[in-house]
Amino acid sequence: MTVGDESPHRVAVLVRSGLLPMELGIVHRLFGTAMDAAGRPLYSVVTCAVEPGEVRTDADFTVNVPLGPQALRDADTVIVPAAIEDYRPQRRGRLSPPVRAALAEIPPTARLASICTGSFVLAAAGLLTGRRATTHWKSCPELAALYPEIDVDPDVLYTDDKGVLTSAGVAAGIDLCLHMIRSDHGADVANTVARGTVVPPHREGGQAQYIDRPVPEPGDTSTAATRAWALEHLGEGLTLEDLACRAATSVRTLTRKFRQETGMPPMQWLAQQRLQYARRLLERTDEPVDRIAAEAGFGTGTAMRQHFRETLGVSPRAYRNTFRGEA
């Protein structure tokens, strides 16, 4: 579905025996609460199984799934959550005949996504060949060993490679779904969904998926106040030294704390915030690119254009056209 279509984008979730219920709930909660300005749902979400009926979960309850794989035929997006079998030793190309037949129902135009170790299903079906992908950090070595034709990245929350997406662990499925909503309908819609679910509105796919957060040393303070201050001064061309001075600490200590709390160094985090602010301005206002670049702290329109192309693969003008429908 393109932005502006009247009919909701159809999302189908293909579940298997031993599914992780949280991953199914993530998809329904996030896509199910995305609305347009008039309060109309932007997505319709259905769950299907290789065989309709009760589907076993990894908990002490089952899920009743009345739809079979035929529901995949009309899907615009198909999402494959993890199942408990994915955590057992894998074999290259291992797919049960019913799962393989179900995947064959997916139209070639559909966007494909996996959550956590659901990536093994896409890999076994050959759908990740030649693409960048990820999975839970514990399973990345096995995925890379079984499928050398896949560019497995163990250090990211999610990947998006030309309509085929993968995410890391369970919680990274939230980031993946919000990324798809943001790509379809912009930051405002995705942020509203995130606020309603009480989750962070945005974590870049390139953020480390496993962040070691040790118990703080006595007297150790968070960088939260410094980050809040930085968000109010994005247009001032902040430097690493500025942030350290604001936090009343050394550059080395600040960098260590930022990595512990955000999974990235301070200037990478700052660049991410500038990008998100610029995206919101492009979506909401008619301000010229050069002015937005200055307000967001990129300095010049040229610098912002370069950052957009490197990060998003499009120019600021093309990004604005997508969400504002300008010629």
C-alpha positions as CSV (number, residue, x, y, z in Angstrom):
1,M,0.0,0.0,0.0
2,T,1.3,3.5,-0.8
3,V,0.7,6.4,1.4
4,G,-2.7,7.9,0.7
5,D,-4.5,4.6,-0.2
6,E,-7.9,4.4,1.4
7,S,-7.9,0.7,2.2
8,P,-5.9,-0.5,5.2
9,H,-2.5,-2.2,4.5
10,R,-3.0,-5.9,5.1
11,V,-0.6,-7.5,7.5
12,A,-0.6,-11.3,7.9
13,V,1.2,-13.0,10.7
14,L,2.2,-16.6,10.0
15,V,2.5,-18.5,13.3
16,R,3.9,-22.0,13.9
17,S,3.6,-24.5,16.8
18,G,5.5,-23.4,19.8
19,L,5.1,-19.7,18.9
20,L,6.3,-17.0,21.3
21,P,3.0,-15.2,22.3
22,M,4.7,-11.8,22.9
23,E,5.9,-11.6,19.4
24,L,2.3,-12.2,18.1
25,G,1.0,-9.6,20.5
26,I,3.6,-7.0,19.4
27,V,2.4,-7.1,15.8
28,H,-1.3,-6.8,16.6
29,R,-0.8,-4.1,19.2
30,L,1.5,-1.8,17.2
31,F,-0.1,-2.1,13.7
32,G,-3.5,-2.4,15.2
33,T,-3.3,1.0,16.9
34,A,-1.9,3.0,13.9
35,M,-4.6,5.5,12.8
36,D,-4.8,8.3,10.3
37,A,-5.7,11.8,11.2
38,A,-9.4,10.9,11.0
39,G,-9.0,8.0,13.4
40,R,-9.3,5.3,10.7
41,P,-7.1,2.2,11.0
42,L,-4.1,2.2,8.7
43,Y,-3.6,-1.5,8.9
44,S,-5.7,-4.6,9.2
45,V,-3.9,-7.5,10.9
46,V,-4.8,-11.2,10.7
47,T,-3.1,-14.3,12.1
48,C,-2.9,-17.5,10.1
49,A,-1.3,-20.9,10.7
50,V,-0.3,-23.8,8.4
51,E,-3.3,-25.6,9.8
52,P,-6.3,-23.6,11.3
53,G,-7.2,-24.4,14.9
54,E,-5.4,-24.4,18.2
55,V,-1.7,-23.6,18.0
56,R,0.6,-24.5,20.8
57,T,2.7,-21.7,22.4
58,D,5.9,-21.9,24.5
59,A,3.7,-21.0,27.5
60,D,0.9,-23.0,29.3
61,F,-1.8,-21.9,26.9
62,T,-2.7,-22.2,23.2
63,V,-3.9,-19.7,20.6
64,N,-6.9,-20.3,18.5
65,V,-6.1,-19.4,14.9
66,P,-9.1,-19.8,12.6
67,L,-7.3,-18.8,9.3
68,G,-5.1,-21.0,7.2
69,P,-2.3,-20.1,4.8
70,Q,-4.8,-18.9,2.2
71,A,-4.9,-15.6,4.3
72,L,-1.4,-14.9,3.0
73,R,-2.5,-14.5,-0.6
74,D,-3.9,-11.0,0.0
75,A,-1.2,-9.8,2.3
76,D,0.8,-6.6,1.7
77,T,3.1,-7.5,4.6
78,V,3.9,-11.0,6.0
79,I,5.5,-11.3,9.4
80,V,7.0,-14.6,10.7
81,P,7.5,-14.6,14.5
82,A,9.8,-17.1,16.2
83,A,8.8,-20.5,17.5
84,I,10.5,-22.7,20.1
85,E,11.8,-25.0,17.4
86,D,14.1,-22.2,16.1
87,Y,16.1,-22.4,19.3
88,R,17.0,-26.1,18.7
89,P,20.0,-27.0,16.5
90,Q,19.1,-26.1,12.9
91,R,19.8,-27.8,9.6
92,R,20.3,-25.9,6.4
93,G,17.1,-25.6,4.4
94,R,15.0,-27.3,7.0
95,L,11.3,-26.4,6.5
96,S,8.3,-28.7,7.0
97,P,6.2,-29.2,3.9
98,P,3.3,-27.3,5.3
99,V,5.4,-24.3,6.2
100,R,7.0,-24.4,2.7
101,A,3.6,-24.6,1.1
102,A,2.3,-21.7,3.2
103,L,5.2,-19.5,2.2
104,A,4.4,-20.3,-1.5
105,E,1.1,-18.5,-0.9
106,I,2.8,-15.1,-0.3
107,P,2.5,-12.8,-3.3
108,P,5.8,-11.6,-4.8
109,T,4.9,-8.0,-4.1
110,A,4.5,-8.5,-0.3
111,R,6.9,-7.1,2.2
112,L,8.5,-9.8,4.3
113,A,9.6,-9.6,7.9
114,S,10.8,-11.9,10.7
115,I,11.0,-11.4,14.4
116,C,13.9,-12.9,16.3
117,T,14.7,-16.4,15.1
118,G,11.8,-16.4,12.7
119,S,14.7,-15.4,10.3
120,F,15.6,-19.1,10.1
121,V,12.4,-19.7,8.2
122,L,13.1,-16.9,5.7
123,A,16.6,-18.2,5.3
124,A,15.6,-21.8,4.8
125,A,13.2,-20.7,2.1
126,G,15.9,-18.8,0.3
127,L,14.3,-15.4,0.9
128,L,17.4,-13.9,2.6
129,T,19.9,-15.0,0.0
130,G,22.2,-12.1,-0.9
131,R,20.6,-9.9,1.7
132,R,21.7,-8.3,5.0
133,A,19.9,-9.9,7.9
134,T,20.0,-10.4,11.7
135,T,18.5,-12.6,14.4
136,H,18.9,-13.0,18.1
137,W,22.6,-12.4,19.0
138,K,22.9,-15.9,20.4
139,S,21.7,-17.4,17.1
140,C,23.7,-15.2,14.7
141,P,26.7,-17.5,14.5
142,E,24.5,-20.5,13.6
143,L,22.6,-18.5,11.0
144,A,25.9,-17.3,9.4
145,A,27.4,-20.8,9.4
146,L,24.4,-22.4,7.8
147,Y,23.8,-19.7,5.2
148,P,27.1,-18.1,4.1
149,E,25.2,-16.4,1.3
150,I,23.4,-14.2,3.8
151,D,25.2,-11.1,5.2
152,V,24.4,-11.8,8.9
153,D,24.9,-8.7,11.1
154,P,24.9,-9.6,14.8
155,D,25.3,-6.1,16.0
156,V,22.0,-4.5,15.0
157,L,18.4,-4.3,16.2
158,Y,16.9,-4.9,12.8
159,T,17.7,-4.8,9.1
160,D,15.7,-3.6,6.1
161,D,17.0,-4.8,2.8
162,K,14.7,-3.9,-0.1
163,G,11.5,-5.1,1.3
164,V,12.8,-8.0,3.4
165,L,13.3,-7.2,7.0
166,T,14.6,-9.1,10.0
167,S,14.9,-8.2,13.7
168,A,17.0,-9.4,16.6
169,G,15.4,-10.6,19.9
170,V,11.8,-10.3,21.0
171,A,11.9,-6.6,22.0
172,A,13.6,-5.7,18.8
173,G,10.4,-6.8,17.1
174,I,8.9,-3.6,18.5
175,D,11.6,-1.5,16.9
176,L,11.1,-3.3,13.6
177,C,7.3,-2.8,13.6
178,L,7.7,0.9,14.5
179,H,10.2,1.2,11.7
180,M,7.8,-0.2,9.1
181,I,5.0,2.1,10.4
182,R,7.4,5.1,10.2
183,S,8.4,4.1,6.7
184,D,4.8,3.8,5.6
185,H,3.3,6.8,7.3
186,G,5.9,9.0,8.9
187,A,7.3,9.8,12.3
188,D,4.1,11.3,13.7
189,V,2.0,8.1,13.3
190,A,4.8,5.9,14.6
191,N,5.4,8.2,17.6
192,T,1.7,8.1,18.5
193,V,1.7,4.3,18.3
194,A,4.8,4.2,20.5
195,R,3.3,6.6,23.1
196,G,0.2,4.5,23.3
197,T,2.2,1.4,23.9
198,V,4.6,3.2,26.3
199,V,7.8,2.2,24.4
200,P,10.6,4.4,23.0
201,P,9.4,5.9,19.7
202,H,12.6,5.3,17.9
203,R,15.8,3.2,18.1
204,E,17.8,3.0,14.9
205,G,18.3,-0.4,13.4
206,G,22.0,0.1,13.7
207,Q,21.9,0.3,17.5
208,A,23.7,-2.6,19.2
209,Q,21.2,-5.3,20.0
210,Y,22.9,-6.5,23.2
211,I,23.9,-3.7,25.6
212,D,25.7,-4.6,28.8
213,R,24.3,-2.4,31.5
214,P,26.4,-2.9,34.7
215,V,25.2,-1.8,38.1
216,P,26.2,1.9,38.4
217,E,29.1,2.7,40.6
218,P,28.3,4.6,43.8
219,G,27.7,8.2,42.9
220,D,27.6,7.4,39.1
221,T,25.0,9.5,37.4
222,S,22.9,9.0,34.3
223,T,23.3,11.0,31.0
224,A,19.5,11.5,30.8
225,A,19.7,15.2,31.8
226,T,22.5,15.8,29.3
227,R,20.5,14.1,26.6
228,A,17.4,16.1,27.4
229,W,19.5,19.3,27.3
230,A,21.0,18.3,23.9
231,L,17.6,17.8,22.4
232,E,16.7,21.4,23.3
233,H,20.0,22.7,21.6
234,L,20.3,20.6,18.5
235,G,20.7,23.6,16.3
236,E,23.8,24.9,18.2
237,G,26.3,22.6,16.5
238,L,27.1,20.7,19.7
239,T,30.4,19.0,20.1
240,L,31.5,16.0,22.3
241,E,33.3,18.5,24.5
242,D,30.1,20.5,24.9
243,L,28.2,17.4,26.1
244,A,30.9,16.5,28.5
245,C,31.0,20.0,29.9
246,R,27.2,20.0,30.4
247,A,27.5,16.6,32.2
248,A,30.4,18.0,34.3
249,T,32.5,15.0,33.5
250,S,35.3,13.9,31.2
251,V,34.9,13.0,27.5
252,R,36.0,9.5,28.3
253,T,33.5,9.0,31.2
254,L,30.7,10.6,29.1
255,T,31.4,8.2,26.2
256,R,31.4,5.2,28.5
257,K,28.1,6.2,30.1
258,F,26.5,6.9,26.7
259,R,27.5,3.4,25.5
260,Q,26.1,1.8,28.6
261,E,22.8,3.7,28.5
262,T,22.1,4.1,24.7
263,G,24.3,1.5,23.1
264,M,26.2,4.1,21.0
265,P,28.8,6.9,21.4
266,P,27.5,10.4,22.1
267,M,28.0,11.9,18.6
268,Q,26.3,8.9,16.9
269,W,23.4,9.4,19.3
270,L,23.3,13.1,18.5
271,A,23.4,12.5,14.8
272,Q,20.4,10.2,15.2
273,Q,18.4,12.8,17.1
274,R,19.2,15.4,14.5
275,L,18.0,13.1,11.8
276,Q,14.7,12.4,13.6
277,Y,14.1,16.1,14.2
278,A,14.8,16.9,10.6
279,R,12.4,14.2,9.5
280,R,9.6,15.6,11.6
281,L,10.1,19.1,10.2
282,L,10.1,17.8,6.7
283,E,6.8,15.9,7.4
284,R,5.1,18.7,9.2
285,T,6.3,22.0,7.7
286,D,7.1,23.8,4.5
287,E,10.4,25.2,5.7
288,P,13.2,25.1,3.2
289,V,15.8,22.3,3.5
290,D,18.6,24.8,4.4
291,R,16.6,26.2,7.3
292,I,15.7,22.7,8.6
293,A,19.4,21.8,8.3
294,A,20.3,24.7,10.5
295,E,17.5,24.1,13.1
296,A,18.5,20.4,13.3
297,G,22.2,21.1,13.7
298,F,23.5,19.8,10.4
299,G,24.8,23.3,9.6
300,T,24.2,23.3,5.9
301,G,21.6,21.8,3.5
302,T,24.5,20.0,1.8
303,A,25.5,18.3,5.0
304,M,22.0,17.2,5.7
305,R,21.4,15.9,2.2
306,Q,24.5,13.8,2.5
307,H,23.4,12.4,5.8
308,F,19.9,11.6,4.5
309,R,21.3,9.8,1.5
310,E,23.8,7.8,3.6
311,T,21.2,6.9,6.3
312,L,17.9,6.7,4.5
313,G,18.9,6.4,0.8
314,V,16.8,9.4,-0.3
315,S,17.2,13.1,-0.4
316,P,15.3,15.4,2.1
317,R,13.1,16.6,-0.8
318,A,12.2,13.0,-1.8
319,Y,11.5,12.2,1.8
320,R,9.2,15.2,2.1
321,N,7.4,14.3,-1.1
322,T,6.7,10.8,0.3
323,F,4.8,12.1,3.3
324,R,3.4,15.4,2.0
325,G,2.5,14.3,-1.5
326,E,4.3,17.2,-3.2
327,A,5.1,17.2,-6.8
